[in-house]
Amino acid sequence: MLIDYHTHHERCGHAVGSLEEYVQRGIEIGLSHIGLSDHMPLLHVNPAEYYPEMAMPMEELPRYVEECLKLKEKYKGQIEVRIGLEGDYIEGWEEDIQRIIEAYPWDYVIGSVHFLDTWDISDFRQTHNWDGQDVFAVYERYYHAVIKAAGTGFYDITGHIDVIKRFDYKPDPARDEEVRALELSALQAVKRAGMAMELNASGLSKACEEMFPSRRILEEALKLDIPLTLGSDAHDPMKLGEHLDQARKQLYEVGFRELAVFEGRQRRMIPLEIEG
């Protein structure tokens, strides 16, 4: 079974392709499961005053879910369509996030930290915010947010857990053990919450040139028996499944033998298979 549980679509403003084009592409490349997981609407910033094209408008959210449901039915027997959401964790906005999550029939919800206050650390237009920063202090803020996100109990999957490295800003190597301690604390929070974690292959095409998470985090996740799933984080139908062959191979090398899949917020495990 080939799966891709992290995809984005034209509604979010910074991706291309309709939901149906993603589903059709999934069938074309032989996916068994495709997860439709667009960004939750912005809550803590005014979309009209913030950076453009960050997430779907709030009024599009019910239309997004309705279209996902129709596609799930239309392509039944050809591909398993899963209705997902990448639900940003934003400290102080937990009640609003919870209302969105509880209002719709999701198959799964990815809990991702993109924002430290109003700074989206994953946005290439905002890398100037690193100027003059204590990089380790930013890593501390980020991982503490990941821990809080896991503690909410809102999410099924933790998304790109070390995305803070995306633009290759990294603390001084002398602080590597402290960074490892932050990573481990985040993984322990994921374990306590009973969540799965994704191996997000998109990092291979980013400045960090490494999947999210790193191999060393995967090795610790295996020790903690945290279930893993896979996502390409595609923002174009033609990028669907990109690098997932390498992701599967890396998981297998680390020692994983199963992948997590979801339906109706319920997780089950399927065999991890690689070619050769």
C-alpha positions as CSV (number, residue, x, y, z in Angstrom):
1,M,0.0,0.0,0.0
2,L,1.3,3.4,-1.0
3,I,0.1,6.4,1.0
4,D,0.5,10.2,1.1
5,Y,-1.2,11.9,4.0
6,H,0.0,15.5,3.6
7,T,-1.1,17.6,0.6
8,H,-2.2,21.1,-0.2
9,H,-4.5,22.6,-2.8
10,E,-5.5,25.8,-4.6
11,R,-7.8,27.0,-1.8
12,C,-4.9,27.7,0.5
13,G,-3.5,30.3,-2.0
14,H,0.1,29.1,-2.1
15,A,-0.6,25.8,-3.9
16,V,-2.0,24.8,-7.3
17,G,-4.4,22.1,-8.4
18,S,-7.9,21.2,-7.4
19,L,-8.7,18.5,-4.9
20,E,-10.0,16.3,-7.8
21,E,-6.7,16.7,-9.7
22,Y,-4.9,15.5,-6.6
23,V,-7.1,12.4,-6.3
24,Q,-6.8,11.7,-10.0
25,R,-3.0,12.0,-9.8
26,G,-3.0,9.7,-6.8
27,I,-4.8,7.0,-8.9
28,E,-2.3,7.6,-11.7
29,I,0.8,7.0,-9.5
30,G,-0.8,4.0,-7.7
31,L,-1.6,5.4,-4.3
32,S,-3.8,3.3,-2.1
33,H,-4.6,6.3,0.2
34,I,-4.5,10.0,-0.4
35,G,-4.9,12.4,2.4
36,L,-6.4,15.8,1.6
37,S,-5.0,18.0,4.3
38,D,-5.2,21.7,3.6
39,H,-4.3,24.5,6.0
40,M,-6.7,25.6,8.7
41,P,-7.9,29.2,8.2
42,L,-5.9,31.9,9.9
43,L,-7.2,32.7,13.4
44,H,-4.7,35.0,15.2
45,V,-3.9,37.4,12.4
46,N,-6.0,39.5,10.1
47,P,-5.7,37.8,6.7
48,A,-6.3,41.2,5.0
49,E,-3.4,42.7,6.8
50,Y,-1.0,39.8,7.0
51,Y,1.0,38.1,4.3
52,P,-1.2,37.1,1.4
53,E,-2.1,33.5,0.4
54,M,-1.3,31.8,3.6
55,A,-4.4,29.6,4.1
56,M,-8.0,29.1,2.9
57,P,-10.5,31.8,4.0
58,M,-12.8,30.7,6.8
59,E,-15.8,30.8,4.5
60,E,-14.1,28.1,2.3
61,L,-13.7,25.6,5.1
62,P,-17.2,24.0,4.8
63,R,-16.9,24.0,1.0
64,Y,-13.5,22.2,1.3
65,V,-15.0,19.5,3.6
66,E,-18.0,19.1,1.4
67,E,-15.9,18.6,-1.7
68,C,-13.6,16.1,0.1
69,L,-16.7,14.1,1.1
70,K,-18.0,14.0,-2.5
71,L,-14.6,12.9,-3.8
72,K,-14.3,10.2,-1.2
73,E,-17.6,8.7,-2.5
74,K,-16.9,9.4,-6.2
75,Y,-13.6,7.5,-6.2
76,K,-14.5,4.7,-3.9
77,G,-13.0,1.5,-5.1
78,Q,-10.2,3.3,-7.0
79,I,-8.4,5.1,-4.1
80,E,-9.1,5.6,-0.4
81,V,-9.6,9.4,0.0
82,R,-9.0,10.6,3.5
83,I,-10.4,14.0,4.7
84,G,-7.8,15.8,6.7
85,L,-6.8,19.2,8.0
86,E,-3.4,20.7,8.9
87,G,-4.5,22.4,12.0
88,D,-2.0,25.0,13.2
89,Y,-1.3,25.1,16.9
90,I,-1.3,28.7,18.1
91,E,-0.9,29.3,21.8
92,G,-3.8,31.2,23.3
93,W,-6.2,30.1,20.5
94,E,-6.9,26.6,21.7
95,E,-10.7,27.1,22.0
96,D,-11.0,28.4,18.4
97,I,-8.9,25.5,17.1
98,Q,-10.9,23.0,19.1
99,R,-14.2,24.4,17.6
100,I,-12.9,23.9,14.1
101,I,-11.7,20.4,14.8
102,E,-14.9,19.3,16.4
103,A,-17.2,20.8,13.8
104,Y,-16.3,18.5,10.9
105,P,-16.0,14.8,10.1
106,W,-12.2,14.6,9.8
107,D,-10.4,11.3,9.2
108,Y,-7.3,12.8,10.8
109,V,-5.9,16.2,11.9
110,I,-2.2,17.1,11.6
111,G,-1.0,19.3,14.4
112,S,1.8,21.6,13.1
113,V,3.6,24.5,14.5
114,H,4.2,27.2,11.9
115,F,3.7,30.3,14.0
116,L,5.7,31.7,16.9
117,D,3.3,34.5,17.7
118,T,2.8,36.2,14.3
119,W,6.1,34.9,12.8
120,D,5.5,32.0,10.4
121,I,8.8,30.3,10.7
122,S,8.1,28.2,7.5
123,D,7.4,31.2,5.2
124,F,10.3,32.2,2.9
125,R,9.1,35.8,3.0
126,Q,9.7,36.0,6.7
127,T,13.3,34.7,7.1
128,H,14.4,38.3,8.0
129,N,12.9,37.6,11.4
130,W,15.9,35.4,12.1
131,D,18.2,38.5,11.9
132,G,19.7,39.2,15.3
133,Q,18.0,36.2,16.9
134,D,19.6,33.8,19.4
135,V,18.9,30.7,17.2
136,F,18.9,28.3,20.1
137,A,16.3,30.5,21.9
138,V,14.1,30.3,18.8
139,Y,14.5,26.5,18.8
140,E,13.4,26.5,22.5
141,R,10.3,28.5,21.7
142,Y,9.5,26.3,18.8
143,Y,9.8,22.9,20.6
144,H,7.9,24.2,23.6
145,A,5.1,25.0,21.3
146,V,5.2,21.5,19.8
147,I,5.0,20.1,23.3
148,K,2.0,22.3,24.1
149,A,0.3,21.3,20.8
150,A,0.6,17.6,21.7
151,G,-0.7,18.3,25.2
152,T,-4.0,19.7,23.8
153,G,-5.2,16.3,22.6
154,F,-6.6,17.9,19.5
155,Y,-4.4,16.1,16.9
156,D,-3.8,12.7,15.4
157,I,-0.4,13.3,13.7
158,T,2.3,15.7,14.6
159,G,3.5,17.5,11.4
160,H,7.1,18.0,10.3
161,I,8.2,18.0,13.9
162,D,11.6,19.7,13.2
163,V,10.5,22.1,10.5
164,I,12.3,24.9,12.5
165,K,15.4,23.8,10.5
166,R,13.8,24.5,7.2
167,F,15.9,27.5,6.1
168,D,19.0,25.9,7.6
169,Y,19.2,28.2,10.6
170,K,20.8,26.0,13.3
171,P,22.2,26.6,16.8
172,D,25.9,26.5,17.5
173,P,27.1,22.9,17.3
174,A,28.3,23.3,20.9
175,R,24.6,23.3,21.9
176,D,23.8,20.1,20.0
177,E,23.1,18.1,23.2
178,E,20.7,20.8,24.3
179,V,18.9,20.6,20.9
180,R,18.7,16.8,21.2
181,A,17.1,17.3,24.6
182,L,14.5,19.6,23.1
183,E,13.8,17.0,20.3
184,L,13.4,14.2,22.9
185,S,11.1,16.3,25.1
186,A,8.9,16.9,22.0
187,L,8.8,13.2,21.1
188,Q,7.9,12.3,24.7
189,A,5.0,14.7,24.5
190,V,3.8,13.0,21.3
191,K,4.1,9.6,22.9
192,R,2.1,10.7,26.0
193,A,-0.6,12.1,23.7
194,G,-0.9,8.8,21.8
195,M,-0.2,10.5,18.5
196,A,1.5,9.4,15.4
197,M,4.2,11.4,13.7
198,E,4.8,12.0,10.0
199,L,7.9,11.6,8.0
200,N,7.5,14.6,5.7
201,A,9.7,14.2,2.7
202,S,9.5,17.8,1.5
203,G,12.6,18.8,3.5
204,L,14.7,17.2,0.8
205,S,13.9,20.1,-1.5
206,K,14.3,22.8,1.1
207,A,17.4,24.6,2.2
208,C,18.0,22.1,5.0
209,E,18.2,19.3,2.5
210,E,16.9,16.8,5.0
211,M,13.5,15.2,5.6
212,F,11.3,16.3,8.5
213,P,12.3,14.8,10.9
214,S,16.0,13.9,10.8
215,R,17.2,10.4,11.0
216,R,18.2,10.8,14.6
217,I,14.7,11.9,15.6
218,L,13.3,8.9,13.8
219,E,15.6,6.6,15.7
220,E,14.4,8.0,19.0
221,A,10.8,7.8,17.8
222,L,11.3,4.1,17.1
223,K,12.7,3.6,20.7
224,L,9.5,5.3,22.0
225,D,7.3,3.2,19.7
226,I,5.7,6.2,18.1
227,P,3.7,5.3,15.0
228,L,4.9,6.9,11.7
229,T,2.9,7.9,8.6
230,L,4.1,9.5,5.4
231,G,3.5,12.8,3.6
232,S,5.0,14.6,0.6
233,D,3.6,18.0,1.6
234,A,2.8,18.4,-2.1
235,H,1.6,21.9,-3.2
236,D,1.2,20.7,-6.8
237,P,-0.5,17.5,-8.1
238,M,2.6,16.7,-10.0
239,K,4.6,16.7,-6.7
240,L,2.3,14.2,-5.1
241,G,4.3,11.3,-3.6
242,E,7.6,13.2,-4.2
243,H,10.6,11.6,-2.4
244,L,8.3,9.1,-0.6
245,D,10.3,6.2,-2.0
246,Q,13.3,7.6,-0.1
247,A,11.2,8.2,3.0
248,R,9.9,4.6,3.0
249,K,13.5,3.3,2.5
250,Q,14.8,5.5,5.4
251,L,12.0,4.3,7.7
252,Y,12.8,0.7,6.9
253,E,16.5,1.2,7.5
254,V,15.8,2.8,10.9
255,G,13.7,-0.2,11.8
256,F,10.1,0.7,11.2
257,R,7.9,-2.1,9.7
258,E,4.5,-0.5,9.8
259,L,2.8,2.8,8.8
260,A,-0.2,4.5,10.4
261,V,-3.3,5.2,8.4
262,F,-6.6,6.8,9.5
263,E,-10.3,6.9,9.1
264,G,-12.8,8.7,11.3
265,R,-10.0,9.7,13.6
266,Q,-9.2,6.0,14.2
267,R,-5.7,4.8,13.5
268,R,-4.7,1.4,12.2
269,M,-1.3,0.0,11.1
270,I,-0.4,-1.4,7.7
271,P,2.8,-3.1,6.6
272,L,5.7,-0.8,5.4
273,E,6.9,-2.2,2.1
274,I,9.8,-1.1,0.0
275,E,11.0,-2.2,-3.4
276,G,13.7,-4.8,-3.5
